[in-house]
Amino acid sequence: MQIGTVLALSMLATTAQAQVEVEEYELDNGMSFLLVPRTEQPNNIAAGWLAHVGSVNERPGITGISHFFEHMMFKGTPTIGTNDAEKDAWFRAEQERVRMQLRDLQTSLNYERYRNGEIDNPWDAAHDTPEMAALRTALNTLIEDHREVIVKDEFDSVYTSLGASGMNAFTSEDVTFYFITVPSNKIEGWAWMESDRLTNSVFREFYSERDVVHEERRMRTESTPTGIYDEQFEALFWTSSPYSHPVIGWPSDLNSYTMGQAREYFDTYYAPNNLTGVIVGDFKIEEIKPVIDKYFSHLEVGPPAPPVITTEVPQLAEKRMTAECDCPNQVTLRYHAVPYGHPDYFRLEVMASVLNGRTGRLYKELVEGQEIATSASARVDARKYAGAFEITLEAKADVDPAQLEAAWEAILADFQANPVNERELQKVKNQKAADSFRQLQDNFWLLVQVGYSERLGGWEWLNKEPAIIADVQPSELQDVANKYFEPPNRAVAVYTRSADAVPDSAEFLAVTADLPPQVVGMIRGQLKQINAITDPAKVEEAIEGIRAQMGQVPPEFKAAIGFMLDQASARLGELQGGN
């Protein structure tokens, strides 16, 4: 199970800026808990935990394993997810034995054939030798027979029986986060479920789930208009940092994980000394601590997680990538910046706010003024170990991306030469303060903000940030504009519309007008995928997924998600009418 693309992006784009009262509670095994009791939503608790690991902690050969574990952690234990634990264990052991034999041949014989130019993909079944084909058949038979003792989605079913909702997770470059909403009187059930999977996860369906992740990669990356190019642009942007590989992983690595590698990964990164629990909602501190002690104190301490050593080297020359896609003409300019918590991070956040929105400089100049863009946005991508500042501009009609780039350069030059007007700056600060208040209204969103901030630099930043933002001066914005925004410090991606691209409808443009271009592109890609589905059952699955997102995304995303739901429902009607 994984979080929807649009929801994941909206989460990571949300930065809280209001006072939060958190009580820290740490167990002897090193697992810490962040407790936020509040009564705004009676009988409601948002509960979760995060593993301090993401794609930045990976290495070549196991890229994507953090995200893969997000899937594995919903597969159950010896008591949840199977109707015969003994047979279940036998099937898992046999699959491992056969898969290792096949893997050994692929990484030796087939890789040699690949290097010699005899085959183009050592993992493609079309290039199997007779011995490999026999092993693959045996593995597939074991996987199919294993289904007889698997109780599908039982982990979710148990939670549903407790009255819980919204069970999900997401993986980013820096963190893997699991969460759910439960009634207050069922919090002990949550503690039992989570401690059980942290103690007894069996990595069920370890090999069949690879196909699910490959399909997710195809849907999110390979089938979206700019997905593959965005992935390569990310790899282009980072020279030495491990942020250069995709969160979902490179295809060859997805094929190669072994159970031994998975167990080593789990024992390190899912040990209590590398985990943080977060509980937000209607509970009492004195009642929750004994529950935490009872269910999480027995988790065994693991080895220290290896530190991230490799830092990004200074970029010395501009990098450029050009591509054609089924999308409007557009340009993305990404500048190397700073990690979360760096003093300049807050100044860059304010600069982005001056640029963003219907009253921001980008929209007023490029969309309303010159009328050369349909959307324009700026965002700060501040991660734990490094950061970036990104400008994304989408052209109107057939406007040349070079014209967009020149317009941005003019806006930047004004930023660099002239301090921001005090009134304009105060308006941005007021808006950010108002946003802070709204972000405190929901237990779930507060849970995500507390947990994510804790991973990036400490939950305390949620309380520090408002004062820092309020104190940003016009001269400081001018300073960062001159410090980071020079051509040698950036990478530029230029996309031009391919000849067979389908223009966006007026309704699509209307419901996505205020969303970041990255999110708009993903919505565009998801709609294209839905319209390409020919199986009504698959469309129904997509509709359920969209409905689940509707209940969790911020208000500004709801119109676009509603549009997606309408389009998916229309596609379902077409397919059912055709029957």
N, C-alpha and C positions, 0 to 999 in steps of 0.2 A: 504494500500500500504506500502511496506517495501523494504528496500534496499537489494540487493543480498548479500548472505553470503560472497562470495569472495571479493566483493567490500567493504563491511563493514570492513572486516579484513584489507584489504589493506589501507583503510582510517586511521584506528586507529594505524596502524604500521608506518604511515608516520609522521615524525617529521620535521617541517621546521626549518632551521637554517640560515636565512638571514634577512637583514634589511627590515622592512615593515613600511610604514608610515600610521598610523591609526589616524583618528580624532574621538574622543569620543563625543557622543551627548546624553544627558539624558533628558527625559521628566519629568514633575512634578509628574507623577504617578509612577515613578521609573523605567520605561522601558528604557534601554540603547541601543544605536546603535553604532556599530563600522563601520566607513565609510572609504573605501579605494578606492579613485578615481584613475584610471589608464587607459591609452589609448592603451595598447598593443593589445587589441582585440576590434576594433572599433564596436560601436553599440551593445555591449554585456555586460550584467550585470548578475553576479551571486548573487542572493539575497536569504536570508533565515533568520531564527530565531531559537534560541534554548531555550528550557525550562530547567532550572537548576534542572533537576530531572532525575534519572535513577533507576535501580534496587536497588542501595544502600539505597535509601530513602524509600524502602518498608518494610513491616513487614509480619510475617506469617499470612496467610489469604488473603492477597492481592498481593502476589508475582506475577510478570508479568504484573501488571496493567499499568506500565509506557509504556511497549511495546504495550499493548492492546490499549492504548490511541493513539499511533502512527497510528494504524488502524482507530480509531474513528475519528481522525481529518481530514480524507479524505472523510467523509460521507456526508458533506454538512451542510446546514443551512435551515431555512424555505423557502428561496428563491432559493437555489441551491440544487438539488438532489431530488426534488419532483415536480409532476404536480398538486398536491392538498394538500396544507399545512394543511388544517383543517383535512382532512382524515388521513394524515400522522401523525399528533399529536394524533389523536384518536387511531390509531393502536399502536403507541408507548406506550401510557398509558395503553391500554388493555394488551399488552404483559407484561408490568411491573407488573400489578395486578395478572395475571395468574402465571407468573414466580415466584413471591414472595410466592404464595401459595405452589407451587411445592417445592421451595427451603426450606421453613419452614418444610415440611414433610421430605425432604431428610436429613436436618441437625439435626432433632430430631429423628424421627422413624428409618430412615435408618442407621443413625450413631449408634443408640442403637443396631440395628440388626448386624451391622458391628463389634461392640465391643463384642457382644455375640458370634461371629463366625458363624452367620447364613448366611451372605453374604460376598463376598470378596471385593466389591467396592460399596459404598453407592450412587455413581453417575451413575452407569450403569443402563440403561433403562431396562435391563433384570431382574433387581431386583425391579422394580416398583410394588407397590401395585395397586389394581384396581383404587383407587382414584388418585394416581400419574399418572397412565397410561392415565386416562381421561384428567388430566390437561396437560400432555405432548402433547396429541393429539390436545387439544384446542390451545395450544401455537403454535404448528407447523402449524395449520390452519391459525392462525393470521399472522404468519411470511410469509406464502405463499400468502395470500390475500394482505398483505402489499406491495408485489412486484408490484402490479398493479399501485400504485401511486408513486413508486420510479423511478427516472431517474438515471439509473446506470452510475457511473463514470462521472457525469456531471461536477464535480469539475475539473477533468482532461480535459474534453472537452472544458470548458471555457478557460482554460489556452492555450490549443492548438490553439484555435481561435485567441489568442493574439500573436501567433508565439513563445510561450514559449516552452521549452523542458527540459527533465531531471527532471521532478517533482518527488521528492522522499523524503525519511526520513530514519533515523536510530535511534535505541535506544541502548545505552550501559549501563554499570554499573553506569555512572555518568551523562549522558546527553541524552536528546531527541532532535534531530536536524532535522529541515524541510528546504528544499532548492529547488531551481529551477533556470534555466537560462532564462532570458527574453531579448528582444530587448530593447535598451535604451529608446526608445520612449513609451514603455509600462510599465515603472516602476510604474506609478500611478495605473495601473490595478493590478499589484502585490500587492500594498499597500491596495487597496480596498478588494481584495480577502482574504488576510491574516488577516486584521483587522475584516472582516466579520466573519470568522470562529473562531477567538478568542473571538468575542462578542456573536455570535449566534449559535455556534455548538449545534446540537440537539442529538448527539449520536445515529443517525439512525442505524438500524440493530444491535443494542446493543447485542442481544442474538444470532442471526444467525452468527454474526462475530466470536463468540467463536469457531464455527466449523472450520472457516478459520484458526484461530490461532492454534487450535489443529492439523490441517493438516500441518501447517507450522512447528509445533514442531515435528510432525512425520517425515516430510521430512528432517529437518535440524538436528535433534537430534536422533530420534529413528531409522531412516533408514540408517544412516551413519555408517561406520564400527566401529568407536570408540565413537560415539556421546554420548550414554548413559553413557559410562565409563568416558569420559571426564567431563561430568556433575557431576558425583559422585566424581571424583578426585578433582574438584573445591570445592565441599562441604567438602571433606576430608581436603583439604589444609587450609581453613580458619576455625579457631576454634570459634572465637567470633564475627568476623566482619560480617556485613550484606552482604558483597560480596559473602557469601557462597551460596546464592540461585541463580538459573539461571535467566538470563535476560528475557527469555520467560516465566518463571514462572513454578511452580509445577502444575501438572495436576489438582489436587483437587481445587486449588485456581482459576484456569482458569474457573472452573464451577460455582464459588460461588459469583463473584462480583455482587453487587446490584447497582441499579441506584443511590441510595442515596450515596453509597461509591464513585461512579464515580463522582457525582456532587461535593462532598466535596473535592475530589482529584483535580478536575479541578479548583475549586475556589481558591485552595491554590497554586498549582504548575503552573497553566497557567494564573495566575494574572500577570499584567505587571511588578510588582516589582520582579518577578522571571523569567523574560524573557530578552533576549538580541538579538537584530536584527543585522545582518551583511550584508553589501552591498558592493560588490567589482566589479569594472569595469568602463565603460565609462559613467560617470556622473559628474556633477559639484556640489560641496558641497552646494553652495548657492541656488541651485535649488532643491536639494533633501530634505533639512530640512523642507521647507513648506509642502511637501508631507507627510513627517513623522508626522508632527504636525497635519495635517488635518485628518489623518486616525488612528493614534495610541494614540493620547493624550486623547481621550474619554474613553479609557479602564479603568475600575474601579480597584482601589487598593485592593488587597486581604490581608488576614492575613499573617504574616511572616511564611515562610516555616520552619518547625521544623528542628533544627540542627541534624546532624548525631553524636550521642553521643558515641556509643559503638565502642571502638578501639580493634584491634587485640591483644590478649594476647601473650606474648612470647612463642614460641614453645620450649618444653623441650626435645622432643624425636623424632626421625625420624619416619615418617609415610610411609607405603607402601601399594600399591594396585597392584594386579596381575589379568590379564584377558586374555581370548582368543577372537580373533575377525577375521573378514574377512579382514585381513590387513597383511602387512609384520611385522616381529618381530621388535619391537621398544621399546624405553625407553624414558620417560620424567622425568627430574629431575627439580623440582621447589623449589627455595630458597626464603624465606621471605626477602624482601628488603625494599625500601623506596618509598614514594609517589613522584609524579611529583613536581619538583622544589627543592627538598632536595639536598644539595650539592653533596651527593654521587650518586644521580640519574645520573648526567652528567658523572661521572667517570665510572659508570656501563654501560652507553650507549657506551662509548669509548671501554670498555672491550668487550662488545658484538660485536662491529665492528672489533676488532682485531680477534675475533673468527670466524666471518661470512665471506661469500663470497668464490669465487673460490681460492683466495689467503689467506684466513683466516686459522687459525690454525686447526679448526675442519675439514674442507674439506681436507686440505693438509695432515693431519695425519690419519684421519679415512677413507676417500674416496680414496685418491690417494696413501697414504703411506701404511697403513695396509690393505687397500682394504676390510674393514669389514662393510662399510656403503654405502648406495646409496645417502643419504642426511644427513646433520647435520647442526643445526642452534642454535643460541642463541638469545634471545629477552628479552628486559626489558619491563615488564608490569607495568608501573607506572600510578596508578590511583590517584584520588583526595585525598583519605584518607589513602592509603596504597599501597604497590607495591610488585612485585616479579621479580625474574630473572629466566628464564626458558631455559633449554637445552633440545632439542629434537633430538634424534638420530634414524634413520631408518636403519635397518640391511640389508646387502646384502645377498641374497639367504637365507640359513638357519643358519646364524650366530646367536649365542646365545646372547640375550640382555645383559647378564652378562658381555660378552666380550666388548660390547659397553660401559657399565658403567665403567668398569675397565680402558678402554682407556681414557674416560673423566677424571677420577680421576688422571691419569698420566699428562694430559694436565693442569689440575687445580693445581696439585702439583708444576709444573714448574712455573705457574703464581704466586703462593704463595711464592716460593723460590727465584725467579729471576725477577728483573725489566724488563719491556718490552724494547726491543731494540729501540733506538731513531729513527732509520730509519723506522722501522716497524710502530711506533706510528705516525710519520709524514705522512706516506702514508695514514693511516686511516683518519687523520685530513684533508688532502687534498681532499680525496674522499668525506668526509662529507660536505666540503665547496662547492665542485662541485655539490653535490646533492641539496644543499640549493638553488643554482642559478636555477637549472632546475625546482624546485618546485614552483618558482615564475612565471613561464611562463603562467600558466593557471588560469583564474579567479575562476573557480570552486574549484580547489584544494587549492587555497589561501583562499577562503571562509571557507572551512572546517578546515584548519589549524588555522586560526584566531579564529574561533568560538570555536573549541575544546580546544585550549590552554586557551582561556578566561575562560572556565568552570573549567579547571583543576587548574589554578592558576593565570591567567591573560595573556592577549595577549602579554604583554610586554616581556614575556619569549622568544618569537620568535626573538627578537632583542638582548636579553641578552645571549642567548645560544651560538652563535658562538664564542664569546670571552671566555666564560667559557670552551667550548670544546677545543679551541686552547691553553688554558693554562693548560690543564691536564698534569700532570707529570708522568713518569714511576713509581715513588715511590707511587703515589696515587692509581694506578691500583693494585699494590701489596698490598696496605693497604686494599682496598675493597675486594680483593680476600681472604684475611685472615679474614676479619671482618664478612662476610656474608656466606661464602661457607663452612660450616661445617655440617656434617650429622644431628645433632640434629635440625638444622634450615631448614630442607628440607622435601619434600614429593616426593616419587618416584612412578611412574606408569610404570608397565612393561606389555607390550602387546605381546602375542605370536600368531603366525598364526594358525588359526583353520584348521582342516583337510580338510575342503571343500572350503577353500579360493582360489580365482582365482588370479594368479600372474599378476602383472602389465605388460602391453606391453612395448616393447622397445621405441615406439613412445611416450607413456605417460611419461615414465621416462625421456625422452629427453626434452620434453616441460615443465616439472615441476622441472627440476634439480636445478634451481636457486631460487625456491620459498620456503618460510618457510614451514616446515612439517605440521603445522596446516592448512595452506591453501591447501597443497597437499591432505591432508586427506579429506577436504571438497569437493574438486574437484572430488576426487575418489568416494565419497559418492553420489554426484550429478549425476555422470555418471552412477552409479549403479541404481539410481532411474529412470533415463531416460530410460535405457535399460529394466526396468521392466514395463514401461507403455505400455498398450495395446490399448489405445484410441488415434488415430492419432491427434485428436483435442487437447488433453493434451500435446502431443509432440510439436505441433505447438506453444502452449502457452509457453512451455519451451524454444523453439527457440527464440521467441520474447524477453523473459527475458534475455537470453544469449546475444542477440544482443544489448540490452539496456546496459548491463554491459560492453560490448566491448568499447562503447564510453566513459566510465567514469573511467576505471581502469588505473593505471600507465602502462608505456610501458612494464615493465618486466612481467606483467601479461597477455599481449595480446596473446602470443603464446599458453598459456594454455587455455585461453578463446576461441581462434580460434579452438583449438583441440576439446573442448566441443561442439562447434557449428557444427563441421564436424561430430562428433559422433551422435549428436541429429538429424542432417539431414539424416544420414545413417539409423538411427532407424525409422524415418518417412518414408523413402523409403521402408524399410522392411514391415512396417504395410500397407502402401498404395499398395504395390505390392501384399500383401497377400489378399487384397480385390478383 
